[in-house]
Each structure stands twice: as structure tokens, then as C-alpha cells.
Amino acid sequence: MTRDKSKFLSLAAFEGGGVAFGNGKSEKIIGVGKICKSLSYSIDNVYLVDGLQHNLLSVSQLCDRDNYVEFSSDQCLVTNVKSGDVVLKGN
């Protein structure tokens, strides 16, 4: 999920559905699309959520796509298991 339209390689309007958060609040999904670090690696079916304060990714969805996710005190690295390439890096 992201709150920033500029992060999308492609984006389509989406009506219906929402995202519930741990604090009991929920927000509408207003778009669905593809984000990418490069043209050779992308993540599909990423939601654009109205009112979201931060960009969120599901670790389990990343792992399901043959990636290894590693957290340290100052960053998160997502590495493709097959190629060994770092495909995403976050703070």
C-alpha cells in the first residue's frame, strides 16, 4: 500500500474495498497498480489508499515472490533469492 501516486509505474482507479488498521480505523482503496525499482523488477497489485500516512508493504507478499527480507536498525533490504539482486531498499 502506498500513499504516493508518483511511486507507481502504472495505476488504475479502483472502487470498493478498504484497508483496516490495528487502531480500528479504515481507509478506502482508491487505486491499484504496479511499483518498481527497475523495469526488470516490479510489484503488482499495490493499493493506493486514501488517507494513508505512510507507505506499507507486506513482508509475507514479498517473501511469497521469491525474495528474502532483512531488517537492521537503519534499513530494510529485499533481495531476490534466485538472482541475488537487491530489488528494494527502505529506511
Secondary structure, 3 states (H helix, E strand, C coil): CECCHHHEEEEEECCCCEEECCCCCEEEEEEEEEEEEECCEEEEEEEEECCCCCCCCCHHHHHHCCEEEEECCCCEEEEECCCCCEEEEEC
